[in-house]
Amino acid sequence: MTSPQDRPHAETRTVHPPVVEVAGSRPVGVPIYQGHLFAFDDADVMAEAFGGPDGAFFYSRLGNPTVRTLEEAVADLEGGVAGLAAASGMGAINAVLLAVLRTGDHVVAQDCLYGATIGMLDDLAERWGVEVTYVSGTDPEEARAALRPNTRVLYLETIANPTTQVVDLPALIAVAKDAGVLSVVDNTFASPILCRPIAHGADVVVHSATKYLGGHSDVLGGVAVFATEELRRKVWHYAAELGASADPFASWLTVRGMQTLALRMRRHCDNALDLAGRLAGHPAVAAVRYPGLPDHPDHEVAVRLMPDGQGGVLSFDLAGGRQAGAAFAGAVRLAALTPSFGGVKTYVLHPASTSHRMLGDEQLRAAGIGAGTIRLAVGIEHPDDLWADLDQALAKAT
Ligand SMILES: *Cc1c(COP(=O)(O)O)cnc(C)c1O
């Protein structure tokens, strides 16, 4: 263990390996900065780094170059000033809600939101003294009537699930704007390829990147995008305290997936429209809900908001009810029986026997779900192969 005078000992050299700097060329892919610490050559630069989200990187809970790549990519697609990535969609949603709300504030929210979001709002109401009023989202005047002097947030989803409701975002956001209320829109189901809520006046857009942004069902993530720098700083500050920060490798996977987002969304929409039409003509199917079909109650709004395609998720009711739903779910082979959506593969869910099994028929109806309702999250496979699978499963569900 001897060392020449001009060289540190092996113990020190193993701890400080050389870092190869890229010079003369550049990486084609996005580099993964997995380390959580960044060291400074200049103490003044370090002091400045602590001032906000745009200073030099120093600790990855507050910012990381690979994570920033994801934040900037989603902010760019959504037309916002900046993004904030989180460990999951719920991490992004909670960072936003907890940053802008305080005890005594009031929230107006659409009544068919993502289950965990409703759970969070109910928790805020029960334990944190935030009041919540749920509205149908179908009538801007209903939303206006729900506003109170202490209303701080209007919370909406571009496409709700599994009802496939599409709300009139511009009209509802205008109601919020008139009253000085922040509008937060969960754009997970549409993706920024189909809809950009900030262009319709939204203040914050939130995403579960776990779904279409990542696109391959192999990574959890979330992103919030802000219309103003002020909101971004407020949420960034709180998010750093909350600690639901995005991991560099997860962010890298999401950025990698996003390179095909536009292609995938095109195909998801084409396949969903194709299958919706075929399902509507099948004798075992009582009703199909897809915003791209002319008989969908929100078809006009959906085409106006999302002219390039109305999403990759549809639901349909089996005439045979609960038993037919369970039989269908057990019979699919190419489609996977699983609760999520947004991956390249096709997923099937029978809510009445799984995610909503604790509800009776009456409560199911109130949630806009039938005992024989199937949710189909359409992937990017060939539509004829998907139809062959659905068709053989439908034969067992009559
Ligand atoms: C999945 C989902 C979420 C939650 O996202 P996670 O990444 O699972 O935390 C929130 N909103 C919508 C609309 C979702 O589909």
The ligand as a Tripos MOL2 file, in Angstrom:
@<TRIPOS>MOLECULE
LIG
   15    15     1     0     0
SMALL
NO_CHARGES

@<TRIPOS>ATOM
      1 C1        -53.0370    6.9130  -13.0150 C.3       1 LIG1
      2 C2        -53.6370    8.2560  -12.8450 C.ar      1 LIG1
      3 C3        -53.2490    9.0910  -11.8010 C.ar      1 LIG1
      4 C4        -52.2520    8.6780  -10.7480 C.3       1 LIG1
      5 O1        -51.0150    8.4660  -11.3160 O.3       1 LIG1
      6 P1        -49.8710    7.5220  -10.6330 P.3       1 LIG1
      7 O2        -48.7460    7.6630  -11.5760 O.co2     1 LIG1
      8 O3        -50.4440    6.1500  -10.5520 O.co2     1 LIG1
      9 O4        -49.6200    8.0890   -9.2920 O.co2     1 LIG1
     10 C5        -53.8310   10.3540  -11.7190 C.ar      1 LIG1
     11 N1        -54.7490   10.7610  -12.6180 N.ar      1 LIG1
     12 C6        -55.1580    9.9770  -13.6350 C.ar      1 LIG1
     13 C7        -56.1800   10.4700  -14.5700 C.3       1 LIG1
     14 C8        -54.6220    8.6920  -13.7760 C.ar      1 LIG1
     15 O5        -55.0380    7.9060  -14.7610 O.3       1 LIG1
@<TRIPOS>BOND
     1     1     2 1
     2     2     3 ar
     3     2    14 ar
     4     3     4 1
     5     3    10 ar
     6     4     5 1
     7     5     6 1
     8     6     7 2
     9     6     8 1
    10     6     9 1
    11    10    11 ar
    12    11    12 ar
    13    12    13 1
    14    12    14 ar
    15    14    15 1
@<TRIPOS>SUBSTRUCTURE
     1 LIG1         1 GROUP 0 **** ****
